[in-house]
């Protein structure tokens, strides 16, 4: 999970190569059933804060958490505006 979080925040893999958003989302999708609810929220906060992902992609990846947490993550974009 730490490796994925690092890729989300930096946009680079362990070799210093650029990682595309689709690659990051695919890794997250593979990992989502193996991590806790808190870890899902943590990664989704990073995804939502650091990547320019579509609302459709956000809805797909956030489908695995409850609606209250989903709304809280989605509303993060309003902070600082």
N, C-alpha and C positions, 0 to 999 in steps of 0.2 A: 504494500500500500504506500509506503514511503517513496518508493521509486516513481509511482504514478503521480503522487502529490508533487514531487519535484518536477516532473515533466509538465504538469499543469501550470505551475507557477513560473518556471523558467522558459518553457517552450523548447527545451533541449533534452535529449536523452543522455545516458551516462557517457556516451562517446562524444558529447558536445555537438551532436547533429540535431538540426531542427526537426521537431515532431509536429505533424499535422494534427489539427483538431479532430479529424475523423479517426485517426489512429488512437488518440487519447480516449475518445468516446468509446471506441471498440474495446480497449483495455478495461475501461470502467465497466462496460456491459458484461464482460467476462467475469469480473471480480465481484459484482454486486450481490450475488447469492452467497458469497463466502465471507462477507464482512458484516459487522454489527450495524444496527440502526444508527448509532452515533457516528460510526466511521462513514456510513453512506452520507449522512448530513454534512460531515466535515469535508468530504471530497466534493460534494455538490456545491457547497459554499465556495470552495476554491474554483471549481469549474465555472460557476456563475460569475465570480469576481474577476477571473483572469482570462477567460476565453470569450470570444464573441460567438456564442452558440445561439442557434435559432430557438424560438419559442417551442417549435415542434420537437426539436431534439431535447430541450429542457423537459418538456412534458413526458417524453419517452423515458428519460433516465430517472426522473423524479416520481415515476409511477409506483416505485417500490417503497415509498415512505408515506406516512399519513398526511392528510391534506393540510393540517395545521403547520407542520414543519415545511411542507412544500410552499405554502403561502409566505412563510417567514423568509425562506431563501429567495423566493421571487421578489419580495418587497425590499431586499437588500439594495437593489439598484437605486432606490429612492434616497438612501443615505448620502448625505453630502450634496444634495441638489438644492 
